[in-house]
């Protein structure tokens, strides 16, 4: 399937640009999930799970065109960046070419919106030019959550949930590296804006606080022409968490809060009225939460 997919929500157009795709065993990112759990949820196939019980996942960005603005939601991992995760280390991928081919040259992006400041959501904030990290989107305002930035700017790991050891945190987040190569260059260029978790981005586009995965995590709500959609961010990483909302990511800052956020989110947006875009959901990526057996399923058209 193409890395580029598009949807129309009233007058708003949403385009997906994929950077990476992977098939993962459950131990990679989840606490207490087994292959048997995946196989039991037969509805996950073929889109979201393999026949042998691996989870299909991807890293992608969404371009939201609304009110004459081009808004990029999350910026993936990025090229040339030293990362503890070997799959993400020093990438040399075609993401920017894919972006241009879809009609979104970097200089045409008006707003960059990071749902949170983890490594795989801020990477293309910058590119390496003559040995220096510079903003990829020179004409954009970069929106960072104020609460999120206040937390991560400390560049520490001692306040991460106690059952994640420091080595795991550094592999996943590369906290100091991320600040140095993907956030601070934007701030030094004067392109950033610190916003609240309920910030209105433009007409019909607003943030919604969904804390737990990180302290200041947000989702993005889109309303236009009587239609509504929402981009999850990392309040959930895979559709299986609709059926198993208690299953936490290994990288949730506050697992209990994330569980409650996830349940509240699905209860709020269940049914066919709201199109849900999972930030790490493999294609077809968008669908609906449907109540099922005391939890939910994620159904696609």
Backbone as a ProteinNet text record, in pm:
[ID]
protein_1_A
[PRIMARY]
XXXXXXXXXXXXXXXXXXXXXXXXXXXXXXXXXXXXXXXXXXXXXXXXXXXXXXXXXXXXXXXXXXXXXXXXXXXXXXXXXXXXXXXXXXXXXXXXXXXXXXXXXXXXXXXXXXXXXXXXXXXXXXXXXXXXXXXXXXXXXXXXXXXXXXXXXXXXXXXXXXXXXXXXXXXXXXXXXXXXXXXXXXXXXXXXXXXXXXXXXXXXXXXXXXXXXXXXXXXXXXXXXXXXXXXXXXXXXXXXXXXXXXXXXXXXXXXXXXXXXXXXXXXXXXXXXXXXXXXXXXXXXXXXXXXXXXXXXXXXX
[TERTIARY]
84.3	0	87.4	44.2	120.9	139.8	253.6	279.1	196.5	127.1	49.3	-98.4	-178.6	-323	-386.3	-505.6	-572.2	-718.7	-773.7	-913.2	-967.7	-1097.4	-1162.5	-1259.8	-1245.5	-1334.8	-1395.8	-1514.2	-1570.5	-1476.7	-1434.6	-1341.4	-1195.4	-1171.3	-1035.1	-984.4	-862.5	-801	-687.5	-682.3	-578.8	-501.1	-369.6	-284	-181.8	-167.3	-74.1	53.8	168.3	299.5	372.7	404.2	469	620.7	684	829.2	877.9	822.2	868.6	750.4	770.4	672.2	744.6	677.4	739.8	633.1	676.1	592.9	663.2	595.7	658.8	594.7	676.1	623.9	576.9	482	420.1	515.1	623.5	715.3	792.7	794.1	870.8	820.1	689.5	641.3	533.8	494.3	378.2	408.2	337.5	353.6	243.2	282.9	187.7	105.8	138	66.2	139.2	63.7	123.7	81.1	153.1	113.6	-25.5	-59.3	-191.9	-300.1	-272.2	-367.5	-394.8	-289.7	-304.7	-384.3	-350.6	-418.8	-565.8	-596.5	-735.2	-822	-762.6	-837.4	-831.9	-910.9	-903.7	-940.4	-1015.7	-1056.5	-938.3	-823.1	-705.6	-651.3	-675.7	-625.1	-725.2	-677.4	-538.1	-463.2	-536.2	-474.8	-372.4	-399.4	-323.8	-241	-253.9	-175	-145.4	-33.8	4.6	-58.3	-49.5	-106.6	-40	87.7	158.7	160.4	76.2	58	157.1	206.8	287.2	198	230.4	154.1	213.8	129.5	172	164.1	270	275.7	356.7	342.1	420.3	444.6	540.1	567.6	531	447.2	391.6	358.5	340.1	297.7	166.9	90.7	-32.3	-20.3	-55.1	-65.5	-212.8	-249.2	-387.2	-396.8	-478	-498.5	-632.6	-625.1	-745.7	-730.4	-833.5	-833.3	-716.4	-673.8	-561.5	-426.7	-422.1	-297.7	-263.9	-134.6	-85.6	-21.1	-81	-39.7	16.9	140.8	203	193.9	127.6	110.2	213.5	309.3	421.2	517.2	645.7	747.8	839.3	791.1	857	998.6	1088.3	1220.4	1327.6	1327.3	1425.4	1552.6	1621.1	1746.9	1866.9	1974.6	2107.7	2118.4	2021.4	2019.7	2067.3	2164.4	2213.3	2110.2	2066.1	1962.3	2000.9	1961	1992	1919.7	1800.3	1726.1	1791.6	1849.4	1923.9	1838.6	1708.8	1620.7	1607.1	1621.6	1605	1737.9	1845.8	1975.9	2024.7	2058	2119.9	2042.7	1912.3	1828.3	1870.6	1847	1865.6	1742.8	1629.3	1504.1	1454.7	1351.9	1301.7	1186.4	1170.7	1052.3	1032.4	1134.9	1118.9	1083.5	1140.1	1103.5	957.4	912.8	771.7	681.8	726	649.5	637.3	747.9	746.1	660.3	673.2	596.4	447.1	409.8	267.8	220.3	312.6	276.8	303.2	383.1	408	556.3	609.4	748.5	764.8	878.4	894.3	865.7	901.5	880.8	733.9	644.7	501.7	425.1	492.7	427.6	417.9	297.6	273.2	287.6	247.9	248.2	298.5	388.8	430.1	378	303.6	236.9	284.8	350	399.1	304.3	242.8	150.6	221.9	350.5	437.6	581	677.6	815.5	901.8	843.2	922.4	995.9	1095.8	1192.4	1130.6	1022.2	962.4	848.9	843	741.8	802.4	934	999.3	1118	1147.2	1273.2	1294.3	1188.9	1202.2	1178.5	1174.2	1174.9	1296.4	1405.6	1530.9	1596.6	1687.9	1772.5	1916.4	2008.5	2150.7	2200.8	2251.4	2303.8	2442.7	2544.4	2683.5	2721.5	2679.5	2716.3	2635.5	2530.4	2449.9	2302.8	2232.9	2090.3	2013.2	1930.4	1850.2	1704.9	1608.9	1467.9	1436.4	1366.1	1327.6	1223.4	1137.2	1023.1	1044	1117.7	1165.2	1056.3	941	832.8	721.9	745.9	642.8	662.7	550.7	555.2	546.3	637	639.4	567.2	459.4	381.7	425.1	482	518.8	428.3	378.2	297.5	381.5	327.7	401.5	430.7	328.3	347	446.6	437.9	527.9	671.8	693.6	827.7	885.9	804.4	853.8	903.9	837.8	881.3	1011.9	1015.6	1129.1	1252.9	1238.5	1355.6	1457.7	1415.3	1508	1614.2	1585.8	1680.4	1724	1624.1	1654.2	1568.5	1607.5	1528.5	1485.2	1524	1495	1349	1270.6	1129.2	1042.5	1104.1	1027.5	972.8	861.4	799.6	902.8	894.7	999.9	1031.9	937	965.4	1026.1	1060.1	1139.8	1279.9	1377.5	1512.3	1571.3	1677.1	1735.9	1786.7	1841	1892.1	1780.5	1664.5	1550.6	1501.3	1494.2	1451	1542.7	1672.6	1766.6	1759.9	1739.5	1725.8	1601.9	1492.4	1365.7	1358.9	1409.7	1384.9	1508.3	1629.7	1751.4	1728.8	1687.2	1636.4	1728.6	1856.1	1948.6	1970.3	1984.5	2004.8	1884.9	1765.7	1644.9	1636	1660.5	1662	1766.3	1883.8	1994.4	1973.9	1919.7	1915.5	1777.8	1671.2	1537.9	1448.3	1485.5	1399.6	1471.6	1588.6	1658.5	1692.4	1730.6	1757.2	1634.9	1515.8	1393.5	1374.2	1398.1	1384.3	1487	1610.8	1716	1688.7	1614	1576.8	1455.6	1396.3	1281.3	1153.3	1142.5	1026.1	922.5	950.3	859.8	757.6	650.2	549.3	502.6	504.5	455.7	305.8	229.1	83.9	25.7	-97.4	-166.4	-229.5	-270.5	-319.2	-458	-524.3	-653.6	-644.6	-525.2	-499.4	-582.7	-637.7	-705.5	-601.9	-576.4	-471.1	-516.6	-633.2	-698.7	-845.4	-927	-1069.7	-1094.6	-1158.1	-1192	-1085.1	-968.7	-858.9	-817.6	-828.1	-791.5	-722.1	-649.7	-585.6	-680.1	-659.9	-736.8	-638.1	-638	-543.7	-573.4	-471.5	-483.9	-359.6	-342	-217.8	-205.8	-84.6	-55.1	67	62.5	181.6	296.8	268.8	358.6	272.7	334.4	253.4	167.7	219.3	146	96.8	77.7	35.6	-99.3	-111.8	-237.8	-276.7	-405.6	-458.6	-507.9	-543	-582.6	-724	-814.4	-954.7	-980.2	-1049.4	-1076.9	-1226.7	-1285.1	-1427.9	-1452	-1527.9	-1556.2	-1675.9	-1763.2	-1876.3	-1963.7	-1978.8	-2061.8	-1996.4	-1869.2	-1796.7	-1686.7	-1642	-1543.6	-1443.9	-1318.1	-1211.3	-1118.1	-1036.8	-939.2	-814.9	-698.9	-569.7	-523.3	-494.9	-476	-347.3	-236.6	-107.1	-82.4	-6.1	33	-47.2	-169.8	-253	-279.9	-268.8	-265.9	-175	-110.3	-10.7	-59.3	-163.9	-209	-357.3	-432.8	-576	-607.4	-514.1	-542.9	-573.1	-525	-552.3	-696.4	-772.5	-916.2	-983.8	-942	-995.7	-933.1	-807.8	-733.8	-685.1	-776.4	-735.6	-647.8	-645.1	-560.5	-412.9	-384.6	-246.3	-172	-64.6	10.2	132.4	169.9	297.2	410.3	520.9	638.7	691.5	648.9	704.6	604.2	492.9	400.2	463.9	457.8	512.3	432.8	300.7	211.4	110.4	135.7	55.1	-90.1	-114.2	-252	-329.7	-264.8	-332.2	-356.4	-259.8	-274.7	-391.2	-406.5	-518.6	-651.9	-662.9	-788.2	-814.2	-710	-723.2	-772	-715.7	-751.7	-899.6	-943	-1083.1	-1176.8	-1144.2	-1228.2	-1234.6	-1121.8	-1113.2	-1202.8	-1194.6	-1274.9	-1423.7	-1457.7	-1597.7	-1651.3	-1568.2	-1608.8	-1627.7	-1543.4	-1543	-1594.1	-1659.1	-1711.6	-1829.3	-1856.1	-1963.8	-1910.1	-1999.6	-1956.3	-1945.6	-1966	-1969.9	-1831.1	-1732.6	-1598.2	-1498.8	-1424.9	-1319.9	-1191.6	-1136.7	-1019.7	-896.2	-791.3	-663.4	-563	-518.5	-419.4	-279.9	-208.8	-79.6	19.3	8.3	96.2	19.6	-104.5	-184.4	-141.8	-117.4	-83.9	-202.8	-179	-289.5	-394.1	-521.6	-577.8	-584.2	-530.8	-498.5	-619.1	-724.3	-840.2	-959.1	-1037.5	-1155.1	-1238.2	-1316.2	-1410.9	-1401.2	-1416.5	-1427.8	-1571.6	-1586.3	-1717.8	-1718.4	-1816.4	-1824.9	-1843.9	-1770.7	-1778.6	-1734.4	-1825.4	-1792.6	-1727.2	-1772	-1713.8	-1589.5	-1546.9	-1433.9	-1473.2	-1380.1	-1407.4	-1333.7	-1371.5	-1293.5	-1273.4	-1171.4	-1143.1	-1180.5	-1283.2	-1333.9	-1299.3	-1258.3	-1225.3	-1327.3	-1343.3	-1439.2	-1389.1
-119.5	0	123.9	228.6	352.1	412.2	480.5	548.9	675.7	715.6	838.7	804	843.6	826.7	959.8	989.5	1115.3	1092.7	1182.5	1179.2	1322.6	1335.2	1465.4	1468.6	1567.7	1589.9	1727.6	1733.3	1863.3	1936.4	2056	2134.1	2106	2015.5	1985.3	1858.6	1865.5	1748.9	1699.5	1567.3	1504.7	1408.1	1422.8	1336.5	1269.1	1139.6	1058.7	1035.3	1060.1	1032.1	936.6	818	716.9	727.4	711.2	703.5	559.4	482.3	346	252.9	126.8	22.5	-92.7	-159.3	-272.9	-371.4	-496.5	-600.3	-643.9	-627	-642.5	-752.9	-822.7	-911.3	-825.4	-874.1	-788	-740.9	-814	-774.3	-648.1	-607.5	-488.5	-363.6	-344.6	-217.2	-223.5	-344.1	-354.8	-437.5	-406.9	-476.9	-581.5	-707.7	-812.8	-861.9	-822.6	-873.1	-993.8	-1093.3	-1213.7	-1231.3	-1317.7	-1352.2	-1413.1	-1490.1	-1550.9	-1443.3	-1334.9	-1223.9	-1168.6	-1154.9	-1101.2	-1197.1	-1324.6	-1423.4	-1436	-1411	-1421.5	-1312.1	-1197.3	-1086.2	-1099.7	-1192	-1227.4	-1110.4	-1013.6	-897.5	-810.1	-827.9	-747.7	-779.4	-901	-940.1	-899.6	-857.5	-858.7	-727.7	-622.2	-490	-467	-518.4	-476.6	-585.8	-708.7	-818.3	-920.3	-990.8	-1095.7	-1228	-1325.4	-1457.3	-1524	-1492.6	-1555.2	-1469.1	-1365.1	-1291.5	-1179.7	-1117	-994.6	-874.2	-765.6	-642	-556.9	-514.7	-424.3	-281.2	-207.5	-71.1	16.1	145.5	234.3	367	439.5	576.3	664.9	764.4	845.4	984.8	1074.1	1210.5	1236.2	1331.9	1375.1	1522.6	1555.2	1694.2	1729.7	1828.4	1873.6	2008.7	2014.9	2139.7	2198.6	2312.6	2372.7	2523.8	2594.7	2740	2806	2749.4	2806.4	2775.3	2691.6	2653.2	2507.7	2481.3	2343.8	2309.5	2216.2	2181.4	2040.5	2025.8	1894	1842.8	1729.9	1670.9	1560.7	1588.2	1499.2	1483.8	1464.7	1467.1	1345.2	1234.1	1104.2	1102.9	1022.2	996.4	1087.3	1103.6	1191.3	1120	1178.2	1124	1175.2	1097.2	1138.1	1152.9	1100.4	1125.2	1003.2	1022.2	909.8	870.6	745.2	698.7	563.7	541.2	415.7	297.5	320.5	215.3	193	75	53.5	67.5	42.5	55.8	202	292.3	434.3	508.7	440.7	507.8	548.4	676.5	730.1	689.1	709.4	676.4	754.1	691.7	756.9	723.4	778.9	744.5	854	822.6	915.7	1004.4	1022.3	1090.6	1228.2	1309.4	1443.6	1438.9	1343.8	1327.7	1288	1198.1	1157.9	1277.2	1359.5	1478.9	1572.7	1595.1	1682.2	1622.5	1492.3	1427.2	1433.2	1444.2	1458.4	1602.5	1692.8	1833.1	1922.4	1873	1949.1	1978.3	2066.9	2107.6	2166.8	2142.6	2188.6	2337.1	2418.8	2562.7	2603	2509.7	2541.7	2503	2443	2405.1	2528.1	2554.9	2674.1	2648.3	2528.4	2495.5	2352.8	2331.8	2197.8	2176.9	2069.8	2043.9	1909.6	1910.2	1786.4	1745.2	1626.5	1579.8	1556.7	1525.6	1514.4	1512.7	1509	1532	1406.7	1291.5	1169.8	1166.7	1083.7	1073.1	1054.2	976.3	943.6	1037.7	1153.9	1254.6	1392.1	1402.4	1533.2	1529.7	1412.8	1394.8	1482.9	1500.4	1585.3	1731.8	1766.4	1909	1978.5	1902	1959.7	1867.1	1925.7	1850.8	1897	1808.7	1838.1	1910	2030.4	2110.6	2160	2114.7	2155	2133.2	2017.5	1981.1	2047.8	2119.6	2191.7	2155.2	2137.4	2109.2	2238.3	2241.5	2360	2317.8	2407.5	2372.2	2328.3	2218.6	2164.1	2251.1	2311.9	2387.8	2535.2	2608.4	2741.5	2846	2823.5	2922.3	2882.6	2777.9	2727.3	2779.1	2783.6	2796.7	2655.8	2622.6	2490.9	2501	2425.9	2429.5	2316.1	2354.6	2259.4	2284.1	2176.8	2193	2248.6	2349.5	2412.3	2311.9	2235.5	2136.9	2029.4	1987.7	1886.6	1936.7	2058.7	2115	2135	2181.8	2202.5	2071.7	1960.9	1830.9	1786.4	1786.7	1726.1	1813.6	1943.2	2029.2	2001.7	1933.1	1902	1800.1	1727.9	1629.4	1529.4	1483.3	1385.8	1263.5	1153.9	1031.7	983.1	1052.9	998.9	1014.1	1092.4	1103.3	1018.1	934.1	840.1	730.6	673.7	569	468.1	431.4	355.6	221	155.1	23	26.4	145.9	157.3	196.8	114.5	148.4	256.2	320.9	434.6	395.9	274.1	230.9	221.8	168.6	158.5	296.8	387.6	523.9	589.3	574.4	641.3	581	448.5	387.1	439	451.2	490	638.6	719.2	862.4	944.4	893.1	971.1	1116.3	1133.3	1261.6	1378.3	1365.4	1476	1497.7	1388.7	1401.6	1466.4	1426.4	1480.6	1630.8	1673.4	1816.9	1887.9	1828.7	1894.2	1901	1793	1791.6	1815.5	1811	1820.9	1927.2	1980	2078.8	2211.6	2207.6	2333.8	2413.3	2349.8	2430	2509.1	2454.5	2525.8	2645.7	2624	2731.7	2841.4	2801.1	2899	2979.2	2919.7	2991	3081.8	3076.4	3161.3	3119.7	2991.6	2944.4	2873.9	2857.8	2779.4	2867	2801.4	2864.3	2762.5	2797.8	2709.5	2732.1	2622.9	2634.7	2546	2575.8	2497.5	2373.3	2278.8	2151.1	2159.6	2276.2	2295.3	2404	2425.6	2532.4	2515.5	2627.2	2628.8	2664.3	2572.4	2590	2682.8	2655.4	2738.9	2700.3	2767.2	2738.9	2591	2521.2	2380.1	2282.6	2331.3	2244	2284.5	2191.7	2224.1	2104.7	2134.7	2030.7	1984.5	1861	1803.2	1733.3	1765	1700.4	1551.9	1468.4	1322.8	1272.7	1308.9	1280.3	1134.5	1097.2	963.4	907.8	900	855.6	950.4	1078.8	1181.4	1280.3	1365.1	1454.5	1553.2	1604.3	1705.4	1657	1526.7	1468.6	1525.5	1549.6	1598.5	1516.1	1516.4	1467.3	1587.9	1564.3	1674	1648.2	1740.9	1728.5	1816.9	1760	1827.3	1827.5	1945.5	1956.9	2048.8	1999	2079.2	2021.7	2110	2069.1	1965	1972.1	1875.9	1741.2	1727.8	1603.8	1625.4	1513.9	1524	1410.3	1442.6	1342.8	1376.3	1279.6	1301.6	1219.3	1281.3	1213.9	1180.3	1052.5	1005.8	1053.9	1067.2	1069.6	932.6	929.3	801.2	763.7	812.9	764.4	615.9	567.1	424.5	406.5	289.9	266.2	169	93	-9.5	-36.2	-74	-101.4	-209.7	-299.9	-403.2	-342.9	-221.1	-158.6	-112.5	-114.3	-89.7	-209.9	-329.9	-451.4	-479.2	-434.7	-456.7	-321.7	-234.6	-99.2	-94.7	-205.1	-209.8	-230.6	-276.4	-304.7	-173	-155.8	-30.5	-42.8	70.6	78.8	77	15.8	18.3	160	250.7	385.3	489.5	443.4	537.5	596.2	726.4	793.5	757	756.1	720	620.4	491.9	386.5	391.3	416.7	419.5	534.8	649.4	764.4	739.2	677	645.8	549.6	450.2	356.7	430.2	519.8	592.6	685.6	752	838.8	759.8	641.5	557.5	517.4	472.5	433.1	552.4	666.1	784.9	828.8	822.5	863.4	776.1	644.8	554.9	566	585.4	605.5	734.3	836.4	966.3	960.9	883	886	756.8	670.5	547.1	576.1	482.7	498.3	545.5	564.5	596.6	743.1	829.9	973.2	1035.6	977.2	1037.2	943.6	994.8	918.1	932.7	820	819.5	780	863.6	836.9	794.5	670.2	622.6	661.2	733.3	786.5	677	560	448.3	332.3	356.3	249.4	227.7	103.2	69.5	99.1	113.1	135.1	25.5	60.2	186.8	300.6	283.2	391.1	453.9	485.5	556.1	461.6	481	397.1	447	357.6	394.5	297.7	350.2	265.5	217	87	26.1	-50.7	-22.8	-92.2	-241.2	-321.6	-467	-535.5	-607.3	-691.4	-621.1	-502.9	-428.9	-350.4	-359.7	-280.4	-229.9	-231.2	-179	-261.3	-237.8	-280	-159.2	-167.6	-60.3	-112	-53.2	-97.9	0.5	-52.5	30.8	4	103.6	90.2	-9.4
0	0	0	-69.2	-76.3	62.1	79	205.8	217.7	111.1	109.3	94.7	192.4	188.4	227.1	176.9	208.2	240	323.2	363.6	361.9	342.6	346.4	463.1	550.2	664.1	645.3	584.8	551	456.5	496.5	414.9	448.7	540.5	586.4	516.8	467.6	405.6	494.1	514.4	597	508.9	507.4	426	514.7	495.1	573.2	493.9	558	499.4	593.2	546.1	630.3	621.9	737.2	740.2	752.2	847.8	874.1	898.7	863.6	890.9	959.4	1053.7	1122.2	1166.4	1185.5	1246.3	1373.5	1486.9	1616.8	1699.1	1776	1878.3	1995.5	2075.7	2177.4	2285.3	2309.2	2415.8	2381.6	2254.4	2216.7	2287.2	2291.4	2342.3	2447.8	2492.3	2579	2703.7	2809.6	2935.4	2948.9	2960.2	2989.4	2872.7	2750.3	2633.8	2576.8	2530	2474	2328.3	2258.8	2122.3	2119.8	2223	2231.4	2239.8	2311	2316.9	2177.9	2099	1964	1876.4	1880.7	1797.4	1834	1960.8	2005.8	1942.8	1915	1855.5	1703.4	1652.5	1509.8	1418.5	1469.6	1389.8	1349.4	1415.8	1382.3	1242.7	1195.9	1064.8	956.1	839	794.2	816.9	857.4	854.7	965.6	1085.2	1202	1268.3	1222.7	1278.9	1169.4	1187.1	1092.7	1134.5	1046.2	1074.5	1194.7	1217	1328.9	1455.1	1459.3	1583.5	1609.9	1506.6	1522.9	1498.7	1564.6	1550.4	1439	1345.9	1239.9	1291.9	1271	1322.7	1229.3	1241.5	1156.1	1226.4	1172.6	1214.4	1096.9	1122	1014	1063.3	969.9	999.5	926.5	976.3	910.1	873.7	749.2	706.6	705.2	786.1	795.3	725.5	619.4	546.5	588.6	656.1	712.4	717.7	677.1	688.2	619.1	507.1	434.7	495.1	599.3	665.6	638.2	634.5	626.7	760.2	829.7	964.7	963.2	1006.3	1012.4	1155.9	1173	1306.2	1324.7	1411.4	1444.6	1325.9	1359.2	1253.9	1256.8	1311.4	1296	1356.8	1300.5	1358.8	1300.6	1168.1	1103.7	1062.1	966.1	915.1	993.7	989.4	1036.2	1187.5	1261.6	1405.7	1484	1572.3	1653.6	1758.3	1752.7	1843.5	1901.8	2026.2	2092.3	2032.8	1979.9	1911.3	1774.9	1750.4	1625.3	1500.4	1511	1394.4	1352.2	1447.7	1420.8	1407.4	1434.8	1439.9	1301.5	1285.2	1163.1	1038.2	1041.8	926.7	802.4	687.7	558.7	473.4	510.2	444.3	351.9	271.2	170.1	216.9	346.8	398.3	335.2	328.8	272.5	124.5	52.5	-87.7	-100.3	-12.7	-13.9	16.6	110	145.5	25.4	-40.8	-159.7	-270.3	-292.2	-397.9	-373	-247.2	-212.2	-224.8	-259.2	-278.7	-160	-63.5	59.2	75.7	-5.1	12.5	152	218.7	356.8	377.7	281.4	298.7	290.8	251.1	242.8	368.5	466	591.9	681.6	732.6	814.2	963.8	1007	1149.6	1166	1260.8	1301.8	1442.9	1462	1589.2	1642.4	1756.4	1817.5	1929.4	1915.6	2019.1	2152	2144.9	2261.7	2209.2	2298.5	2257.7	2260.5	2234.7	2222.3	2089.3	2087.7	1978.9	1840.2	1832	1702.7	1664.4	1730.7	1699.4	1673.1	1684.5	1667.8	1571.4	1513.6	1443.2	1321.4	1240.8	1122.4	1154	1282.2	1316	1256.2	1244.2	1197	1095	1017.6	925	943.8	906.4	920.9	795	812.5	701.8	740.2	665.5	691.8	838.2	891.1	1027.2	1135.7	1098.7	1197.7	1180	1293.9	1289.4	1269.1	1163.9	1134.3	1115.1	1141.1	1124.1	980.3	968.3	837.8	770.2	849.9	798.7	835.2	752.5	792	805.3	745.5	749.9	846.4	924.9	1015.5	1157.2	1229.3	1374.1	1431.2	1521.3	1584.1	1718.8	1734.2	1857.4	1949.6	2064.2	2168	2288.1	2347.6	2467.9	2581.6	2648.2	2758.3	2869.9	2908.4	3015.3	2972.5	2846	2793.2	2794.8	2749.2	2743.3	2882.9	2975.4	3110.7	3171	3133.2	3183.2	3118.2	2985.1	2914.5	2908.3	2926.5	2914.7	3024.5	3130.2	3239	3196.9	3087.9	3036	3143.7	3219.6	3323.4	3303.3	3365.5	3357.8	3495.1	3600.7	3732.8	3772.6	3695.6	3729.2	3636.7	3551.8	3470.8	3561.3	3522.6	3602.3	3650.9	3775.4	3839.7	3779.6	3710.3	3658.3	3517.8	3467.6	3345.4	3386.8	3355.9	3397	3305.9	3354.2	3283.3	3145.1	3131.6	3001.7	2898.6	2939.9	2850.4	2811.1	2907.2	2880	2777.6	2797.2	2707.2	2567.5	2556.7	2425.1	2354.9	2429.9	2369.1	2339.2	2430.2	2421.3	2384.5	2413.5	2390.2	2432.9	2556.8	2603.1	2569.5	2601.5	2576.4	2427.7	2352.6	2209	2141.9	2181.6	2120	2143.3	2265	2291.2	2206.4	2197.5	2128	1978.1	1918.7	1771.7	1712.4	1792.6	1734.5	1796.4	1912.8	1979.1	1998.4	2059.8	2087.4	1961.3	1849.9	1729.7	1683	1703.9	1668.7	1760.8	1889.6	1987.1	1960.3	1932.3	1905.1	1779.1	1685.7	1563.2	1583.5	1702.5	1732.3	1663.8	1628.6	1554.3	1641.4	1770.6	1853.1	1924.5	1966.3	2048.9	2151.2	2278	2383.2	2399.3	2391.7	2394	2503.1	2540	2641.6	2577.4	2660.6	2609.6	2546.5	2556.8	2490.5	2383.5	2331.5	2235.5	2107.8	2057.1	1927.6	1822.1	1730.8	1631.1	1520	1467.9	1368.2	1368.6	1290.1	1289.9	1260.2	1354.3	1337.4	1380.2	1423	1465.8	1606.8	1700.7	1838.4	1903.4	2009.4	2088.3	2198.7	2239.9	2349.7	2442.7	2571.3	2662.1	2677.6	2658.2	2675.2	2747.5	2873.8	2946.3	2988.3	3020.7	3069.5	3000.7	2868.9	2795.6	2823.8	2822.4	2874.8	2952.2	3036.1	3119.6	3040.9	2928.7	2854	2719.1	2705.3	2578.2	2533.4	2401.2	2345.1	2223.3	2194.3	2068.5	1989	1861.9	1773.6	1723.8	1752.6	1714.1	1592.6	1493.3	1366.7	1345.3	1323.1	1299.5	1180.5	1082.2	963.1	889.9	843.6	762.5	827	958.1	1028.9	1051.3	1017.1	1038.3	1141.4	1201.1	1308.5	1298	1328.1	1331.4	1446.3	1484.2	1590.2	1561	1582.1	1570.2	1710.7	1735.3	1872.9	1937.9	1859.9	1926	1987.2	2096.5	2155.6	2279.4	2291.3	2402.4	2385.8	2259.8	2231.2	2110.2	2105	2000.3	1893.3	1924.2	1831.3	1856.5	1750.3	1769.8	1872.6	1900.5	1999.6	2136.2	2162.3	2291.1	2303.4	2194.1	2208.6	2274.2	2237.6	2299.4	2434.6	2452.2	2576.9	2630.4	2672.6	2712.2	2836	2910.9	3030.2	2995.6	2873.3	2835	2813	2887.5	2883.4	2794.2	2738.3	2668.4	2770	2733.8	2820.8	2841.3	2755.6	2759.4	2808.1	2868.4	2930.9	3055.7	3067.2	3185.9	3310.1	3297.5	3408.3	3353.5	3373.4	3310.7	3356.3	3484	3533	3470.4	3462.6	3401.3	3252.6	3186	3044.2	3021	3109.6	3097	3106.7	3204.6	3221.7	3104	3056.3	2939.4	2818.8	2800.5	2686.2	2692.7	2809	2824.3	2802.9	2862.3	2847.6	2701.3	2633.3	2494	2406.4	2424.1	2340.4	2372.9	2499.2	2535.3	2473.3	2469.4	2415.2	2263.5	2196.2	2050	1986.3	2063	2005.6	1913.2	1825.7	1729.1	1595.1	1500.3	1364.6	1333.4	1433	1405.3	1391.5	1456.3	1460.4	1394.1	1297.6	1232.5	1313.9	1355.8	1444.1	1363.2	1374.6	1309.9	1416.6	1410.2	1505.8	1459	1539.8	1498	1461	1523.5	1487.1	1422.4	1382	1323.3	1178.7	1143.3	1005.4	913.9	783.7	689.5	701.4	695.2	646.6	748.6	868.7	963.1	1031	956	1011.1	1023	1129.4	1149.3	1265.5	1324.4	1428.9	1546.6	1667.4	1785.4	1798.1	1815.2	1831.4	1963.2	2048.1	2176.7	2154.4	2235	2216.8	2345.6	2408.5	2522.2	2638.8	2671.8	2782.2	2744.8	2620.7	2570.8	2432.1	2338.3	2205.1	2099.8	1975.3	1860.9	1770.1	1687.3	1592.3	1453.9	1395.7	1266.6	1156.9	1042.7	926.7	817.3	730	620.5	516
[MASK]
+++++++++++++++++++++++++++++++++++++++++++++++++++++++++++++++++++++++++++++++++++++++++++++++++++++++++++++++++++++++++++++++++++++++++++++++++++++++++++++++++++++++++++++++++++++++++++++++++++++++++++++++++++++++++++++++++++++++++++++++++++++++++++++++++++++++++++++++++++++++++++++++++++++++++++++

